[in-house]
């Protein structure tokens, strides 16, 4: 990751202006080429109308698009998927931070603050190509026996191989399985998953991983996006839980999706999860659309 020539404010501003009308594609939180979550990052020179951002996100076709606007000494982030605006995109934060440092908008030694709909997020460059973002932890509620049976059957898992289950407030269902269940071979009944009301069905195991504390897969009910490549929100729930079960504050987790993801997790501070990983810039292109048509 290239370091900026100096720390002068005019250079930072000029660098930002040169990025306007640029669309950048970043593979976020991967572990090598063509891994992690492909994420579109767009830098803005002024606020853009929400509906224009949503339309642009759909036009570009990425699973997530993040719009970045410099605001005083912080950066304001807005996140969109193919359907609507979302309060916080975890891997999109990493993609945006990766570019801010890589393109010299901030010096490597300077911490970064993101403003999101879920509040402020602290960001820092921990290694030449590694970013740490501190997220609020997400609480889990123990899953009742009826839902354990339901989601186990959706995954075709024998109930005796399920260690525990939990739900988040946003209806993300999480099932933990033992060593007899191979995560890579799971294929949920998507029609039943759609009817269950869960926004996501995550499966996790402490056994089916290499060089880490736990692994996971995250399935969605939408046929157009059957599996999430990277699931920071699930880590915000899982990391504190696995930390208590395994007796460690620092964990490494692998997502066994088609593209794969590798993250380091630190839960040393109560109610916080520090997610650290590497991202890679794949593409830089010009945005021809006249964004000023929708400026508010």
C-alpha positions, -999 to 999 in steps of 0.1 A, spaced: 0 0 0 16 33 -11 22 60 15 14 96 7 42 120 0 34 142 29 6 151 54 -4 185 39 -42 193 39 -41 208 3 -27 176 -11 -54 155 7 -82 178 -7 -67 177 -42 -65 139 -40 -102 138 -30 -113 160 -59 -94 138 -83 -115 109 -71 -148 125 -79 -165 106 -107 -144 75 -99 -158 41 -93 -135 17 -75 -140 -21 -70 -124 -36 -39 -123 -73 -28 -129 -68 9 -117 -91 37 -103 -117 14 -70 -137 17 -58 -137 -18 -67 -128 -54 -105 -129 -62 -115 -137 -26 -136 -117 -2 -166 -95 -11 -165 -75 -43 -175 -40 -32 -181 -8 -52 -168 24 -36 -178 58 -48 -163 91 -35 -185 121 -36 -177 158 -36 -211 168 -22 -242 150 -8 -261 130 -33 -298 123 -34 -307 90 -18 -327 78 -48 -298 86 -71 -275 66 -49 -299 37 -48 -303 38 -86 -266 40 -91 -260 10 -68 -285 -11 -88 -269 0 -121 -234 -11 -110 -247 -45 -98 -225 -51 -68 -239 -68 -37 -230 -36 -18 -221 -1 -28 -207 25 -4 -207 62 -10 -180 82 8 -182 119 16 -154 138 34 -170 157 64 -146 179 84 -120 154 98 -143 124 93 -159 105 64 -196 101 61 -206 66 47 -239 55 31 -245 19 21 -268 3 -5 -275 -32 -16 -294 -41 -48 -327 -33 -31 -324 -5 -6 -302 15 17 -288 -4 47 -277 12 80 -242 -4 80 -222 -25 56 -194 -41 75 -171 -52 46 -179 -19 28 -163 -1 57 -132 -21 52 -132 -14 14 -136 24 20 -109 25 46 -85 5 24 -89 31 -4 -86 61 19 -52 49 30 -41 34 -3 -49 66 -22 -32 88 3 -63 107 15 -49 102 51 -14 93 62 -9 57 74 -2 68 110 -35 87 113 -66 69 127 -99 74 108 -135 80 119 -165 69 99 -199 84 104 -227 59 97 -264 55 106 -253 32 134 -229 58 148 -192 65 147 -167 37 139 -130 39 147 -107 27 120 -69 23 117 -43 9 95 -26 -18 116 -2 -32 90 8 -20 55 -22 -37 40 -44 -45 70 -74 -25 83 -91 -27 117 -126 -14 122 -143 -14 156 -180 -23 155 -206 -25 182 -213 -61 193 -247 -76 184 -265 -95 212 -278 -130 207 -310 -146 221 -310 -183 227 -331 -201 201 -361 -222 213 -364 -259 205 -390 -253 178 -367 -230 158 -337 -253 164 -357 -281 149 -370 -259 120 -336 -245 109 -319 -278 115 -344 -294 91 -339 -266 66 -302 -275 65 -309 -313 67 -289 -316 99 -296 -342 125 -307 -325 157 -281 -344 177 -254 -327 157 -266 -292 166 -246 -277 196 -267 -245 200 -288 -220 182 -295 -182 186 -313 -153 170 -304 -116 166 -329 -88 169 -328 -84 131 -339 -121 126 -305 -135 117 -306 -172 127 -274 -189 138 -269 -226 142 -237 -241 157 -228 -277 147 -203 -303 158 -174 -319 139 -196 -344 121 -212 -317 99 -192 -306 69 -200 -269 63 -189 -269 27 -214 -296 18 -245 -278 33 -273 -267 9 -304 -253 26 -340 -257 14 -342 -221 2 -380 -222 -2 -385 -231 34 -358 -206 45 -377 -179 27 -409 -188 46 -392 -190 80 -388 -152 83 -351 -153 89 -331 -126 71 -300 -148 72 -293 -184 82 -257 -188 95 -240 -221 103 -209 -221 124 -184 -247 137 -153 -247 158 -141 -279 140 -145 -273 102 -116 -248 100 -79 -246 95 -57 -223 116 -85 -205 133 -110 -207 161 -143 -210 141 -157 -211 106 -191 -202 91 -213 -200 61 -242 -176 57 -272 -183 35 -299 -159 24 -335 -166 13 -331 -147 -20 -322 -169 -50 -304 -140 -66 -280 -139 -36 -280 -174 -21 -249 -170 0 -230 -141 15 -193 -141 7 -184 -121 38 -206 -115 69 -192 -89 93 -226 -86 110 -226 -123 119 -191 -119 133 -203 -91 155 -226 -117 171 -205 -148 168 -171 -135 180 -182 -126 216 -201 -159 218 -172 -181 206 -149 -160 229 -169 -171 259 -170 -207 248 -133 -210 239 -119 -188 266 -100 -164 243 -104 -127 235 -87 -129 201 -100 -152 173 -94 -160 137 -124 -169 116 -128 -183 81 -159 -179 59 -162 -210 37 -182 -193 9 -173 -197 -27 -148 -168 -26 -138 -172 10 -129 -147 37 -104 -145 66 -107 -121 95 -91 -115 128 -114 -106 157 -107 -90 191 -134 -88 218 -111 -75 246 -134 -44 251 -169 -52 263 -197 -47 237 -172 -41 209 -158 -63 181 -127 -52 163 -126 -68 128 -92 -68 111 -85 -80 76 -70 -73 42 -86 -59 11 -74 -54 -24 -82 -29 -51 -93 -46 -83 -106 -19 -106 -106 19 -110 -129 34 -136 -146 67 -145 -182 75 -137 -197 92 -168 -231 99 -152 -237 136 -144 -241 132 -106 -248 169 -101 -282 163 -116 -292 147 -82 -273 168 -58 -293 179 -28 
